[in-house]
Amino acid sequence: MFFRIWLLIQEFWHDMKTQKTRAFLTTFSVAWGTLSVILLLAFGEGLEHQMVNGQLNNGDRIIRVYGGTTSIVHQGLPKGRDINLRAEDADLLKRSIPEIDLVSPAYGQRVPVEFQGNSTTAGYIVGANPAFETLRRMYPVAGGRFLNVTDVEQKRRVVFLGNEIAKRLFGEQEPIGQRIDIGGYPFKVVGVMPHKFQNSMSNGPDNLRVVIPFTTFESIWPRRGVWYLAVKPRNVKQNMEVRARITEVLGSKYRFAGTDDRAVSYWDQIENEEEMRKVFKGIQIFMAVVGGMTLFIAGVGIANIMYVVVKERTREIGVKRAIGAKRRHIVAAFVMESFLVTGLGGLLGTIGALTIIGIVSLLPLSESQATEMLGTPTFSPGIALFTILVLVSIGLFAGIYPARRAARIEPVEALRYE
């Protein structure tokens, strides 16, 4: 068996050498199609990962709960009542709903921020608790920290800065440990967030965010309601159950109907992520079809070449049939040749695509470049499997019909062929 395969490979290599131009063009068409398929899917997957990651950087699979206005008369109370959520509601939800993992209140206000009277900028101040670090992926750079429980309990005037607002205030200076004035009140910088990409945001990106303990926020800027409550379920698949329980608990406290969808509203990052993944799955399928059609055209070219090869080798086929070669041997020879052409082209195309992906991955892209949105192209096992399946299908398609035509040639007619 091995010897027979080796003979077929030798025969294929001889044909490649005798018909160099034809072999080159055929192999190149497959290589180009393979390269197109892999690059389309790799860049599509990189874009999907970057866009989903950019959305998660605005809320790591969290549910935002906003107060609203009642639209249903309930327990004798009129509709049109404002529901102003409070910071203590975060603890209430955590105690009442076991399915909740993390929760934080979030106050918000735009306030001028100043450093030593030399640099002033406008920042969006957020009052939150330590869970906000995980909920919003606001992790500190080395040497700094986020807010902690003691900061909240003691109403400390400490602040965590986004990287962009830190640059505007301090330039090349080290921010951590410095004192800044927020709305005329002194605060100590305890941490700075590294740059992160966001494609979804509210009142500006986190790179321009200024975060302080929510208790400190309340003491300086007293107000009745919070901006929103950030809630993270223990299991993302239970997001709708958690939302229903939140409505039930808050409805009981603020006395509004559980069916009143205007009393509180939700911005569900879990739901948004699922929708985005569906959109990009459709884009990936479209790209796969486009790339597959490119390879299919290459397969048509291989099939045409194989028909020409069958015609050129008619006498050779007749000799083989006359000395006892069976039809399946003839079929196997031509199918093997088709697979070898497809495989060689596929291998070269894959190497070329991986080289391009590697080069693009190493390119130094600055934070300000629009190319940040494109992400890094990714060659995944799924892309590899899809490419292999397409190449195998093309090999069969391009080889089986010419091979069957060759096998139907009668020895006597073949030997007479000029």
HELIX and SHEET records of a PDB file:
HELIX    1   1 PHE A    2  THR A   18  1                                  17    
HELIX    2   2 LYS A   20  LEU A   56  1                                  37    
HELIX    3   3 GLU A   88  SER A   96  1                                   9    
HELIX    4   4 PHE A  132  LEU A  135  1                                   4    
HELIX    5   5 VAL A  149  GLU A  153  1                                   5    
HELIX    6   6 ASN A  163  PHE A  170  1                                   8    
HELIX    7   7 ASP A  206  LEU A  208  5                                   3    
HELIX    8   8 PHE A  214  ILE A  220  1                                   7    
HELIX    9   9 VAL A  236  GLN A  238  5                                   3    
HELIX   10  10 ASN A  239  TYR A  254  1                                  16    
HELIX   11  11 GLN A  269  GLU A  312  1                                  44    
HELIX   12  12 THR A  314  ALA A  322  1                                   9    
HELIX   13  13 ARG A  327  LEU A  362  1                                  36    
HELIX   14  14 ALA A  370  LEU A  374  5                                   5    
HELIX   15  15 PRO A  381  ALA A  407  1                                  27    
HELIX   16  16 PRO A  411  ARG A  416  1                                   6    
SHEET    1   A 9 VAL A 264  ASP A 268  0                                        
SHEET    2   A 9 ILE A  63  GLY A  67 -1                                        
SHEET    3   A 9 TYR A 228  PRO A 233 -1                                        
SHEET    4   A 9 ILE A 100  PHE A 115 -1                                        
SHEET    5   A 9 SER A 119  ALA A 128 -1                                        
SHEET    6   A 9 ARG A 209  PRO A 213  1                                        
SHEET    7   A 9 VAL A 158  LEU A 161 -1                                        
SHEET    8   A 9 TYR A 185  VAL A 192  1                                        
SHEET    9   A 9 ARG A 179  ILE A 182 -1                                        
END                                                                             
